[in-house]
């Protein structure tokens, strides 16, 4: 069974406009990008928390995602 965070991630990954917008936000404000991901989830009736998003993204084997998560958690 997949989580809501995984479902939401896949929907965002397949929507180039949302993906690009989130990428631009994440470059300057990773924490705001987390809030925006949750907002998109609300719009799509896929309820997620920031913690669920972070937990799911930490399972992705992608160096750029891992670096972004460090920044979103307050590091760097």
Phi and psi restraints in degrees (range 20) as a CNS / XPLOR table:
assign (resid 1 and name C) (resid 2 and name N)
       (resid 2 and name CA) (resid 2 and name C) 1.0 -91.1 20.0 2
assign (resid 2 and name N) (resid 2 and name CA)
       (resid 2 and name C) (resid 3 and name N) 1.0 153.4 20.0 2
assign (resid 2 and name C) (resid 3 and name N)
       (resid 3 and name CA) (resid 3 and name C) 1.0 -83.6 20.0 2
assign (resid 3 and name N) (resid 3 and name CA)
       (resid 3 and name C) (resid 4 and name N) 1.0 164.1 20.0 2
assign (resid 3 and name C) (resid 4 and name N)
       (resid 4 and name CA) (resid 4 and name C) 1.0 -61.2 20.0 2
assign (resid 4 and name N) (resid 4 and name CA)
       (resid 4 and name C) (resid 5 and name N) 1.0 -37.1 20.0 2
assign (resid 4 and name C) (resid 5 and name N)
       (resid 5 and name CA) (resid 5 and name C) 1.0 -63.0 20.0 2
assign (resid 5 and name N) (resid 5 and name CA)
       (resid 5 and name C) (resid 6 and name N) 1.0 -40.3 20.0 2
assign (resid 5 and name C) (resid 6 and name N)
       (resid 6 and name CA) (resid 6 and name C) 1.0 -66.1 20.0 2
assign (resid 6 and name N) (resid 6 and name CA)
       (resid 6 and name C) (resid 7 and name N) 1.0 -44.6 20.0 2
assign (resid 6 and name C) (resid 7 and name N)
       (resid 7 and name CA) (resid 7 and name C) 1.0 -58.9 20.0 2
assign (resid 7 and name N) (resid 7 and name CA)
       (resid 7 and name C) (resid 8 and name N) 1.0 -46.0 20.0 2
assign (resid 7 and name C) (resid 8 and name N)
       (resid 8 and name CA) (resid 8 and name C) 1.0 -64.2 20.0 2
assign (resid 8 and name N) (resid 8 and name CA)
       (resid 8 and name C) (resid 9 and name N) 1.0 -43.6 20.0 2
assign (resid 8 and name C) (resid 9 and name N)
       (resid 9 and name CA) (resid 9 and name C) 1.0 -56.9 20.0 2
assign (resid 9 and name N) (resid 9 and name CA)
       (resid 9 and name C) (resid 10 and name N) 1.0 -44.9 20.0 2
assign (resid 9 and name C) (resid 10 and name N)
       (resid 10 and name CA) (resid 10 and name C) 1.0 -65.3 20.0 2
assign (resid 10 and name N) (resid 10 and name CA)
       (resid 10 and name C) (resid 11 and name N) 1.0 -39.5 20.0 2
assign (resid 10 and name C) (resid 11 and name N)
       (resid 11 and name CA) (resid 11 and name C) 1.0 -64.2 20.0 2
assign (resid 11 and name N) (resid 11 and name CA)
       (resid 11 and name C) (resid 12 and name N) 1.0 -43.7 20.0 2
assign (resid 11 and name C) (resid 12 and name N)
       (resid 12 and name CA) (resid 12 and name C) 1.0 -66.1 20.0 2
assign (resid 12 and name N) (resid 12 and name CA)
       (resid 12 and name C) (resid 13 and name N) 1.0 -42.3 20.0 2
assign (resid 12 and name C) (resid 13 and name N)
       (resid 13 and name CA) (resid 13 and name C) 1.0 -60.7 20.0 2
assign (resid 13 and name N) (resid 13 and name CA)
       (resid 13 and name C) (resid 14 and name N) 1.0 -28.8 20.0 2
assign (resid 13 and name C) (resid 14 and name N)
       (resid 14 and name CA) (resid 14 and name C) 1.0 -91.8 20.0 2
assign (resid 14 and name N) (resid 14 and name CA)
       (resid 14 and name C) (resid 15 and name N) 1.0 -0.3 20.0 2
assign (resid 14 and name C) (resid 15 and name N)
       (resid 15 and name CA) (resid 15 and name C) 1.0 -113.1 20.0 2
assign (resid 15 and name N) (resid 15 and name CA)
       (resid 15 and name C) (resid 16 and name N) 1.0 99.5 20.0 2
assign (resid 15 and name C) (resid 16 and name N)
       (resid 16 and name CA) (resid 16 and name C) 1.0 -60.6 20.0 2
assign (resid 16 and name N) (resid 16 and name CA)
       (resid 16 and name C) (resid 17 and name N) 1.0 -33.6 20.0 2
assign (resid 16 and name C) (resid 17 and name N)
       (resid 17 and name CA) (resid 17 and name C) 1.0 -67.0 20.0 2
assign (resid 17 and name N) (resid 17 and name CA)
       (resid 17 and name C) (resid 18 and name N) 1.0 -48.5 20.0 2
assign (resid 17 and name C) (resid 18 and name N)
       (resid 18 and name CA) (resid 18 and name C) 1.0 -64.3 20.0 2
assign (resid 18 and name N) (resid 18 and name CA)
       (resid 18 and name C) (resid 19 and name N) 1.0 -42.3 20.0 2
assign (resid 18 and name C) (resid 19 and name N)
       (resid 19 and name CA) (resid 19 and name C) 1.0 -61.1 20.0 2
assign (resid 19 and name N) (resid 19 and name CA)
       (resid 19 and name C) (resid 20 and name N) 1.0 -45.5 20.0 2
assign (resid 19 and name C) (resid 20 and name N)
       (resid 20 and name CA) (resid 20 and name C) 1.0 -65.3 20.0 2
assign (resid 20 and name N) (resid 20 and name CA)
       (resid 20 and name C) (resid 21 and name N) 1.0 -43.0 20.0 2
assign (resid 20 and name C) (resid 21 and name N)
       (resid 21 and name CA) (resid 21 and name C) 1.0 -60.7 20.0 2
assign (resid 21 and name N) (resid 21 and name CA)
       (resid 21 and name C) (resid 22 and name N) 1.0 -45.8 20.0 2
assign (resid 21 and name C) (resid 22 and name N)
       (resid 22 and name CA) (resid 22 and name C) 1.0 -64.5 20.0 2
assign (resid 22 and name N) (resid 22 and name CA)
       (resid 22 and name C) (resid 23 and name N) 1.0 -38.8 20.0 2
assign (resid 22 and name C) (resid 23 and name N)
       (resid 23 and name CA) (resid 23 and name C) 1.0 -60.2 20.0 2
assign (resid 23 and name N) (resid 23 and name CA)
       (resid 23 and name C) (resid 24 and name N) 1.0 -45.8 20.0 2
assign (resid 23 and name C) (resid 24 and name N)
       (resid 24 and name CA) (resid 24 and name C) 1.0 -64.0 20.0 2
assign (resid 24 and name N) (resid 24 and name CA)
       (resid 24 and name C) (resid 25 and name N) 1.0 -40.3 20.0 2
assign (resid 24 and name C) (resid 25 and name N)
       (resid 25 and name CA) (resid 25 and name C) 1.0 -65.4 20.0 2
assign (resid 25 and name N) (resid 25 and name CA)
       (resid 25 and name C) (resid 26 and name N) 1.0 -43.9 20.0 2
assign (resid 25 and name C) (resid 26 and name N)
       (resid 26 and name CA) (resid 26 and name C) 1.0 -63.1 20.0 2
assign (resid 26 and name N) (resid 26 and name CA)
       (resid 26 and name C) (resid 27 and name N) 1.0 -28.6 20.0 2
assign (resid 26 and name C) (resid 27 and name N)
       (resid 27 and name CA) (resid 27 and name C) 1.0 -61.8 20.0 2
assign (resid 27 and name N) (resid 27 and name CA)
       (resid 27 and name C) (resid 28 and name N) 1.0 -37.2 20.0 2
assign (resid 27 and name C) (resid 28 and name N)
       (resid 28 and name CA) (resid 28 and name C) 1.0 -106.0 20.0 2
assign (resid 28 and name N) (resid 28 and name CA)
       (resid 28 and name C) (resid 29 and name N) 1.0 -25.1 20.0 2
assign (resid 28 and name C) (resid 29 and name N)
       (resid 29 and name CA) (resid 29 and name C) 1.0 -148.7 20.0 2
assign (resid 29 and name N) (resid 29 and name CA)
       (resid 29 and name C) (resid 30 and name N) 1.0 81.2 20.0 2
assign (resid 29 and name C) (resid 30 and name N)
       (resid 30 and name CA) (resid 30 and name C) 1.0 -57.4 20.0 2
assign (resid 30 and name N) (resid 30 and name CA)
       (resid 30 and name C) (resid 31 and name N) 1.0 -35.2 20.0 2
assign (resid 30 and name C) (resid 31 and name N)
       (resid 31 and name CA) (resid 31 and name C) 1.0 -67.7 20.0 2
assign (resid 31 and name N) (resid 31 and name CA)
       (resid 31 and name C) (resid 32 and name N) 1.0 -38.2 20.0 2
assign (resid 31 and name C) (resid 32 and name N)
       (resid 32 and name CA) (resid 32 and name C) 1.0 -65.5 20.0 2
assign (resid 32 and name N) (resid 32 and name CA)
       (resid 32 and name C) (resid 33 and name N) 1.0 -35.1 20.0 2
assign (resid 32 and name C) (resid 33 and name N)
       (resid 33 and name CA) (resid 33 and name C) 1.0 -61.4 20.0 2
assign (resid 33 and name N) (resid 33 and name CA)
       (resid 33 and name C) (resid 34 and name N) 1.0 -38.4 20.0 2
assign (resid 33 and name C) (resid 34 and name N)
       (resid 34 and name CA) (resid 34 and name C) 1.0 -61.9 20.0 2
assign (resid 34 and name N) (resid 34 and name CA)
       (resid 34 and name C) (resid 35 and name N) 1.0 -42.9 20.0 2
assign (resid 34 and name C) (resid 35 and name N)
       (resid 35 and name CA) (resid 35 and name C) 1.0 -62.5 20.0 2
assign (resid 35 and name N) (resid 35 and name CA)
       (resid 35 and name C) (resid 36 and name N) 1.0 -40.9 20.0 2
assign (resid 35 and name C) (resid 36 and name N)
       (resid 36 and name CA) (resid 36 and name C) 1.0 -64.8 20.0 2
assign (resid 36 and name N) (resid 36 and name CA)
       (resid 36 and name C) (resid 37 and name N) 1.0 -37.9 20.0 2
assign (resid 36 and name C) (resid 37 and name N)
       (resid 37 and name CA) (resid 37 and name C) 1.0 -61.5 20.0 2
assign (resid 37 and name N) (resid 37 and name CA)
       (resid 37 and name C) (resid 38 and name N) 1.0 -43.6 20.0 2
assign (resid 37 and name C) (resid 38 and name N)
       (resid 38 and name CA) (resid 38 and name C) 1.0 -65.0 20.0 2
assign (resid 38 and name N) (resid 38 and name CA)
       (resid 38 and name C) (resid 39 and name N) 1.0 -38.4 20.0 2
assign (resid 38 and name C) (resid 39 and name N)
       (resid 39 and name CA) (resid 39 and name C) 1.0 -62.7 20.0 2
assign (resid 39 and name N) (resid 39 and name CA)
       (resid 39 and name C) (resid 40 and name N) 1.0 -42.4 20.0 2
assign (resid 39 and name C) (resid 40 and name N)
       (resid 40 and name CA) (resid 40 and name C) 1.0 -61.9 20.0 2
assign (resid 40 and name N) (resid 40 and name CA)
       (resid 40 and name C) (resid 41 and name N) 1.0 -41.0 20.0 2
assign (resid 40 and name C) (resid 41 and name N)
       (resid 41 and name CA) (resid 41 and name C) 1.0 -58.9 20.0 2
assign (resid 41 and name N) (resid 41 and name CA)
       (resid 41 and name C) (resid 42 and name N) 1.0 -43.2 20.0 2
assign (resid 41 and name C) (resid 42 and name N)
       (resid 42 and name CA) (resid 42 and name C) 1.0 -61.4 20.0 2
assign (resid 42 and name N) (resid 42 and name CA)
       (resid 42 and name C) (resid 43 and name N) 1.0 -43.1 20.0 2
assign (resid 42 and name C) (resid 43 and name N)
       (resid 43 and name CA) (resid 43 and name C) 1.0 -61.1 20.0 2
assign (resid 43 and name N) (resid 43 and name CA)
       (resid 43 and name C) (resid 44 and name N) 1.0 -34.0 20.0 2
assign (resid 43 and name C) (resid 44 and name N)
       (resid 44 and name CA) (resid 44 and name C) 1.0 -96.8 20.0 2
assign (resid 44 and name N) (resid 44 and name CA)
       (resid 44 and name C) (resid 45 and name N) 1.0 8.2 20.0 2
assign (resid 44 and name C) (resid 45 and name N)
       (resid 45 and name CA) (resid 45 and name C) 1.0 57.4 20.0 2
assign (resid 45 and name N) (resid 45 and name CA)
       (resid 45 and name C) (resid 46 and name N) 1.0 39.1 20.0 2
assign (resid 45 and name C) (resid 46 and name N)
       (resid 46 and name CA) (resid 46 and name C) 1.0 -121.7 20.0 2
assign (resid 46 and name N) (resid 46 and name CA)
       (resid 46 and name C) (resid 47 and name N) 1.0 91.5 20.0 2
assign (resid 46 and name C) (resid 47 and name N)
       (resid 47 and name CA) (resid 47 and name C) 1.0 -71.1 20.0 2
assign (resid 47 and name N) (resid 47 and name CA)
       (resid 47 and name C) (resid 48 and name N) 1.0 125.1 20.0 2
assign (resid 47 and name C) (resid 48 and name N)
       (resid 48 and name CA) (resid 48 and name C) 1.0 -141.0 20.0 2
assign (resid 48 and name N) (resid 48 and name CA)
       (resid 48 and name C) (resid 49 and name N) 1.0 153.7 20.0 2
assign (resid 48 and name C) (resid 49 and name N)
       (resid 49 and name CA) (resid 49 and name C) 1.0 -105.2 20.0 2
assign (resid 49 and name N) (resid 49 and name CA)
       (resid 49 and name C) (resid 50 and name N) 1.0 164.3 20.0 2
assign (resid 49 and name C) (resid 50 and name N)
       (resid 50 and name CA) (resid 50 and name C) 1.0 -56.9 20.0 2
assign (resid 50 and name N) (resid 50 and name CA)
       (resid 50 and name C) (resid 51 and name N) 1.0 -40.9 20.0 2
assign (resid 50 and name C) (resid 51 and name N)
       (resid 51 and name CA) (resid 51 and name C) 1.0 -64.0 20.0 2
assign (resid 51 and name N) (resid 51 and name CA)
       (resid 51 and name C) (resid 52 and name N) 1.0 -40.1 20.0 2
assign (resid 51 and name C) (resid 52 and name N)
       (resid 52 and name CA) (resid 52 and name C) 1.0 -65.2 20.0 2
assign (resid 52 and name N) (resid 52 and name CA)
       (resid 52 and name C) (resid 53 and name N) 1.0 -39.2 20.0 2
assign (resid 52 and name C) (resid 53 and name N)
       (resid 53 and name CA) (resid 53 and name C) 1.0 -64.6 20.0 2
assign (resid 53 and name N) (resid 53 and name CA)
       (resid 53 and name C) (resid 54 and name N) 1.0 -47.3 20.0 2
assign (resid 53 and name C) (resid 54 and name N)
       (resid 54 and name CA) (resid 54 and name C) 1.0 -60.3 20.0 2
assign (resid 54 and name N) (resid 54 and name CA)
       (resid 54 and name C) (resid 55 and name N) 1.0 -44.3 20.0 2
assign (resid 54 and name C) (resid 55 and name N)
       (resid 55 and name CA) (resid 55 and name C) 1.0 -61.0 20.0 2
assign (resid 55 and name N) (resid 55 and name CA)
       (resid 55 and name C) (resid 56 and name N) 1.0 -44.8 20.0 2
assign (resid 55 and name C) (resid 56 and name N)
       (resid 56 and name CA) (resid 56 and name C) 1.0 -66.7 20.0 2
assign (resid 56 and name N) (resid 56 and name CA)
       (resid 56 and name C) (resid 57 and name N) 1.0 -46.5 20.0 2
assign (resid 56 and name C) (resid 57 and name N)
       (resid 57 and name CA) (resid 57 and name C) 1.0 -62.9 20.0 2
assign (resid 57 and name N) (resid 57 and name CA)
       (resid 57 and name C) (resid 58 and name N) 1.0 -28.3 20.0 2
assign (resid 57 and name C) (resid 58 and name N)
       (resid 58 and name CA) (resid 58 and name C) 1.0 -69.9 20.0 2
assign (resid 58 and name N) (resid 58 and name CA)
       (resid 58 and name C) (resid 59 and name N) 1.0 -13.5 20.0 2
assign (resid 58 and name C) (resid 59 and name N)
       (resid 59 and name CA) (resid 59 and name C) 1.0 -87.6 20.0 2
assign (resid 59 and name N) (resid 59 and name CA)
       (resid 59 and name C) (resid 60 and name N) 1.0 -10.6 20.0 2
assign (resid 59 and name C) (resid 60 and name N)
       (resid 60 and name CA) (resid 60 and name C) 1.0 -81.4 20.0 2
assign (resid 60 and name N) (resid 60 and name CA)
       (resid 60 and name C) (resid 61 and name N) 1.0 130.2 20.0 2
assign (resid 60 and name C) (resid 61 and name N)
       (resid 61 and name CA) (resid 61 and name C) 1.0 -90.0 20.0 2
assign (resid 61 and name N) (resid 61 and name CA)
       (resid 61 and name C) (resid 62 and name N) 1.0 74.8 20.0 2
assign (resid 61 and name C) (resid 62 and name N)
       (resid 62 and name CA) (resid 62 and name C) 1.0 -142.9 20.0 2
assign (resid 62 and name N) (resid 62 and name CA)
       (resid 62 and name C) (resid 63 and name N) 1.0 121.2 20.0 2
assign (resid 62 and name C) (resid 63 and name N)
       (resid 63 and name CA) (resid 63 and name C) 1.0 -60.0 20.0 2
assign (resid 63 and name N) (resid 63 and name CA)
       (resid 63 and name C) (resid 64 and name N) 1.0 -41.7 20.0 2
assign (resid 63 and name C) (resid 64 and name N)
       (resid 64 and name CA) (resid 64 and name C) 1.0 -63.1 20.0 2
assign (resid 64 and name N) (resid 64 and name CA)
       (resid 64 and name C) (resid 65 and name N) 1.0 -41.1 20.0 2
assign (resid 64 and name C) (resid 65 and name N)
       (resid 65 and name CA) (resid 65 and name C) 1.0 -64.9 20.0 2
assign (resid 65 and name N) (resid 65 and name CA)
       (resid 65 and name C) (resid 66 and name N) 1.0 -42.1 20.0 2
assign (resid 65 and name C) (resid 66 and name N)
       (resid 66 and name CA) (resid 66 and name C) 1.0 -63.7 20.0 2
assign (resid 66 and name N) (resid 66 and name CA)
       (resid 66 and name C) (resid 67 and name N) 1.0 -39.8 20.0 2
assign (resid 66 and name C) (resid 67 and name N)
       (resid 67 and name CA) (resid 67 and name C) 1.0 -65.5 20.0 2
assign (resid 67 and name N) (resid 67 and name CA)
       (resid 67 and name C) (resid 68 and name N) 1.0 -41.0 20.0 2
assign (resid 67 and name C) (resid 68 and name N)
       (resid 68 and name CA) (resid 68 and name C) 1.0 -62.7 20.0 2
assign (resid 68 and name N) (resid 68 and name CA)
       (resid 68 and name C) (resid 69 and name N) 1.0 -40.2 20.0 2
assign (resid 68 and name C) (resid 69 and name N)
       (resid 69 and name CA) (resid 69 and name C) 1.0 -63.1 20.0 2
assign (resid 69 and name N) (resid 69 and name CA)
       (resid 69 and name C) (resid 70 and name N) 1.0 -38.8 20.0 2
assign (resid 69 and name C) (resid 70 and name N)
       (resid 70 and name CA) (resid 70 and name C) 1.0 -60.2 20.0 2
assign (resid 70 and name N) (resid 70 and name CA)
       (resid 70 and name C) (resid 71 and name N) 1.0 -43.6 20.0 2
assign (resid 70 and name C) (resid 71 and name N)
       (resid 71 and name CA) (resid 71 and name C) 1.0 -66.2 20.0 2
assign (resid 71 and name N) (resid 71 and name CA)
       (resid 71 and name C) (resid 72 and name N) 1.0 -40.5 20.0 2
assign (resid 71 and name C) (resid 72 and name N)
       (resid 72 and name CA) (resid 72 and name C) 1.0 -65.7 20.0 2
assign (resid 72 and name N) (resid 72 and name CA)
       (resid 72 and name C) (resid 73 and name N) 1.0 -30.3 20.0 2
assign (resid 72 and name C) (resid 73 and name N)
       (resid 73 and name CA) (resid 73 and name C) 1.0 -81.2 20.0 2
assign (resid 73 and name N) (resid 73 and name CA)
       (resid 73 and name C) (resid 74 and name N) 1.0 -3.9 20.0 2
assign (resid 73 and name C) (resid 74 and name N)
       (resid 74 and name CA) (resid 74 and name C) 1.0 104.4 20.0 2
assign (resid 74 and name N) (resid 74 and name CA)
       (resid 74 and name C) (resid 75 and name N) 1.0 5.8 20.0 2
assign (resid 74 and name C) (resid 75 and name N)
       (resid 75 and name CA) (resid 75 and name C) 1.0 -85.9 20.0 2
assign (resid 75 and name N) (resid 75 and name CA)
       (resid 75 and name C) (resid 76 and name N) 1.0 179.9 20.0 2
